[in-house]
């Protein structure tokens, strides 16, 4: 995985997921807006969401933030993102690892 496809080590996954949620809220709350401005907000949201999804959740807080982010991106009828729905599968796999690592759980059928 390229270094620019996941969050830098010093960045907090939860905060960055929350930032995606906030950008998504701004995109919808302040419509109409100039097309150029919307393009920049959309690009920032998409890029940051990709970085968040490519960064492995290692705690339940990180995992919850990723799931909330996917839900927020898909909460509006005009912004359904199939790629983000696919990311729920990633979250499920990470949930199995977090459950095992944090709580000693063994989730049957989990990788």
Secondary structure, DSSP 8 states (H G I E B T S, - for coil): --GGGS--TTS-HHHHHHHHHHHHHHHHHT-S--HHHHHHHHHHHHHHHHHHHTS---SHHHHHHHHHHHHHHTSSTT---HHHHHHHHHHHHHHHHHHHHHH----TT--
